[in-house]
Amino acid sequence: MEFQEQVASQAPAKRGRLSAAFVQCVKRPGVYGDQHGLRLRVYESRKRGSISKQWIWRGTVNGNRRDVGLGGFPYVTLAEARQTAFEYRKISRSGGDPITLRRRTDTPTFAQAAEAVIAIHRDGWKDGGKSEMQWRASLRDYAMPRLGRKGVDEITTADVMAVLVPHWHTKTETMRRVRQRIGAVMKWAVAQGHRDDNPAGDAIAAALPKNGSARRHQRALPFGEVGATLARVRASDAYRPAVLAFEFLVLTACRSGEVRFAAWDEVDLETATWTIPARRMKAEREHRVPLSARALEILEEARALRDGSGLVFPSQRARAIHNGTLSKLLQALKIDAVPHGFRSSFRDWAAECTDAPREVCELALAHVNSDRVEAAYRRTDLFDRRRALMEQWSEFLFGRSAESGDVDQSRRQTPTS
């Protein structure tokens, strides 16, 4: 890749040699030279206000000028980049091709790179392995047959297109995720200096077929039917901790993963509070959940089923209930909804049947305020007001569950949140 050289208004250190301090602090876009053909390219990334820095080796190989990416700063330090540039210059002067040597010695295959990317992200995923499982399954089924054995420096946009296009119209959302995951692997390869571009990036967008299919939303029940649904689930002979977990999910309006991994050391029965740690929250912020009287009764039932795992709703193997367990419970009872949809049922009820302010309802769902200025000034989580709201929700579900005709409400669908 060719880069237009720009002259800095101030010398980075002394002429022809960069310093570690300069590399760390420089923000002015340009290409800054060092020894042995090493260049530091500084440029504005697509993320507004963000500066990226890329190492490049420039040399002549068999009479042809060559620009080779060596990785991004700070992942590759000045000392490391300078040493690599020295080795490349030495190889090229002896008539060799440093790129061929690098491909032969240290360029990983796509499958190896995918493992490295998954390992990097693993600690940040807080869903008990669900994200890793989805990554592995989608890459295994769609990307690996074509890309798995290829070196990351050999993969082209045409290769990525060959993965996506056959399924683009029938599995559009899945293919979008596959593209994002291939892109993440390719970005890792760029940062490691194995290639200079992302073949799954913006360039591929124009080439992919246009698809106007609407976003699929998660099925939700009208709020007037939720009480009867709870009674139906409770009367079933399904695995008891799963039944209790589902009822607890509906009463607290929490996400499935938050409930499935609930632990006894997070629950304070004296104050009727469940504190979910930040690592398990979508917004990565600790969330306090006020527990209604009925929610406390469920916990009392769950205490009789304790198995030593520390989980409130353990599986038969003393682990967290599987991600699909609650969905399968509803399917078995022919209930036309998914667990996540009951958050929407709660939100509709709060809007139509209570005078609770919007911010109280949103905080009950642990939604993050998108207005950064407003969020900065609001330091309270309105806990007492949320407690009153959740008690009202419980009373509605168990006091008027048969009065589903009180509100004329059509079946609706809700987006994932």
PyMOL commands that set and color helices and strands:
alter all, ss='L'
color gray80, all
select helices_A, chain A and resi 20-25+78-93+98-105+110-122+130-147+157-167+172-191+202-204+223-234+240-252+256-260+264-266+278-280+293-303+325-332+341-353+358-364+372-377+383-399+404-406
alter helices_A, ss='H'
color red, helices_A
select strands_A, chain A and resi 30-33+38-44+51-61+64-73+218-220+267-268+273-276+287-290+412-414
alter strands_A, ss='S'
color yellow, strands_A
deselect
rebuild
show_as cartoon
